[in-house]
Amino acid sequence: MKELKIGKNDAGQRLDRFLAKAVPLLPASLAQKYIRLKRIKRNNARAQRDDRLAEGDVLQLYINDEFFDAPSEENAYLTVTTPKLDIVYEDENILLVDKRPGVAVHPHDGAEYGRTLIDHIQAYLYAKREWRPREENAFTPALCNRIDRNTGGIVIAAKTAEALRVMNQKIKDREVDKRYLSIVEGTPKPKAGTLKGYLFKDAVRNRVFVTDKPQTGAKSCETKYRVLESRNGLSLVECELITGRTHQIRAQFAHAGHPLLGDGKYGKLDKRFDRKYQALYSYKLTFCFTTAAGSLEYLNGKAFQVENVGFVNEFFPKQ
């Protein structure tokens, strides 16, 4: 329990508005709940959210210590009152979440404070009491892979330190098979093959370029693909990343003359279709471990899939 004494400059404010300034990590809805449950009192008596505070009042706050910390990226999860997650799979070690297009996975993707995927995952585990930040000291639930803000698909989150260490190594060693669905313009030929090239990143322009021949600073890139269906000048394509470069699928298909539908960065937006995001989805994940996986060995051979991908249902509905 912490006590806050109201000074001259804080007098006259409503209780709820004072709390929003004094304890910024405490969401308004949670503050109201705590007032109702008498976990926030005024002069050791029941309080109301619209009480006008007077100089000399003392507030008693029976709330977790972490709410009194200074706001930062690390504690933004506290501002999430109702975590919004599409959970594909969960156990005591990992969490697989279907990230929707438009959602940033981390703050550095330009997302607003408290609105990233990792914020919602941490808030979810915090609410379930599976993660207690004051007791863990060092470990924080973290993502093992990331997906671009405007791309959707399965993201892996580790709930334990060992799971994070093992899964990161498995991804590095390419023992996790990730498949993507995309819609491209035209029909790639052949209908199944491999796109190969060299990709280099232009940090100033925040985009990548693909060439057919090696260049200084460029890295090899390779994507296997197969056309699942073609209709109305578009093709539904399944992709397998052999290498995992930035914007690889988008840049390689654009370089091959088949830009992704809705990709204004690497192609031209088709005015016939009202698309906010590129049609790209990491829809399937298979754990194919070839070396020991410790506490995650039970996952070996298991596959997880998102059954309903919006742009597939829109442009290639089942007939």
Buried (B, 14 or more C-beta within 10 A) or exposed (E): EEEBEBEEEBBEBBBBEBBBEBBBBBBBEBBBEBBEEEBBBBEEEEBEBEBEBEEEBEBBBEBBEBBBBEEEBEBBBBBBBEBEBEEBBBEEBBBBBBBBBEBBBBBEBEBEEBBBBBBBBBBBBBBEEBBEBEEEEEBBBBBBBBBBBBBBBBBBBBBBBBBBBBBBBBBEEBBBEBBBBBBBBBBBEEEEBEBBBBBBBEEEEEBBBBEEEEEEEBBEBBBBBEBBBBEEEBBBBBBBBBEBBBBBBBBBBBBBEBBBBBBBBBBEBBEEBEBEBBBBBBBBBBBBBEEEBEEBEEBBEEEBEBEEBEBBEEBBEEE
